[in-house]
Amino acid sequence: MAKYLTTIAVALALSALCLGQSIMRNGTNGSAAQSPPAVPSESATPRIAPGSVIPVQLTSTVDAKKAKTGEEVTAKVTQDLKSSTGMMLMPKDTEIVGHITEAQARNKQEKESQVGIVFDHAMMNNASVSYPLSIQAVISPEVFQNQNNGNVGAAPTPSSSMPSSQMPGGSSRSMGGGQAAPANAPPGESGPQTSGQSNPPPAITSHMQGVVGFSHLKLETPANPAQPSVVSSEKSNVKLQDGTLMLLRVNQ
């Protein structure tokens, strides 16, 4: 009997040893240990260099009489944006998303209509990629279609971004009326004003600033990129139709 019990004890000890080794190999729950799946990081997405300009068209109308603070504003990129080596940085029709920061209709109490807008991220590869952007220019759909047929000259690349000297260093307010501000214009000046009949507006390039093709509109781009760009008018309510072109400057 004693020999029989000793045999059983040895067998149980061997079974426990094998079970312990199995647990060490496969994990405490008896299943194979697995590493958590890798989560793609935003840094893996090719970035457009600060100072570059992204041309976009509004895909929703912004109306000071109807807009609400916090309301989403969407736009789409009008052309493929590539690096100098041909790397795709942002394909055409990429969605750029922002929101309304303030909206004021013109009435008896308020003599000026204003809409503040901030664009802050792009939808790329089914993910939201943050982009700090400010509005450099607002251009009417008619000017955009007649002048450029869907493209903007001097498309941005990470190795040839626009020098900061081409943007006013402080807050700038520029009037519309058919011409963009010269690259070296002091803040607040938008160049000669025309009716748009005798002198057609210039070709749209990434250097263009201010408001083009809209009567009585002004654009204020703040020195602080975290602050909204403000479109205003003392003559009528601000209304930017679906299809309006905007040149968005990539900030630091």
C-alpha angles and dihedrals in degrees: 000000000000090000090051093052091048090054091052092050092052091049092051091049092052091049092052091050092052091047091052092051090049091052092050091052098044104030133262094289093054094247126108112275113245131194115235112261115265114256113216110242125223089237089067090066113091109252131216110233121252111264094037122120127232116201112215138171122219113247093190130048118247111210121176090210093057107024120109129204109264094021113144120250119198134193137169130226110251100211143016111276113211137173123247087264093054097257112151109242100170125357125222115275093028107154117242114197132200140144144234113264097182138358127191125175120209114252142140092292098039115050094185128057116214139182122186117203133185123188111196114157146031129215106232128164090353091302135102113247116192116235121174103218138174128194110253098174141006115207128184119246091241094056091045095052096041097046107037111013091226102320134097120212123241097028113205125260128181091243097048107039119160114272113249089240089073091066121062110259094223137035111308131197117194130181126227124232110124107299134077125228114269113252091250097042116131116249112283096026120108101182128248115345118228136172091240092240106089096026114040116213118265124261111281114253135164088261094065118116138184129014123330127185098006123104119228096358124132129195123209116193111188125224089232108072090207090065121083126257109242127213113195143170135193092194105049144355115290111252123168111188127219104273096039110143120231129185107215118200118214109232130204 
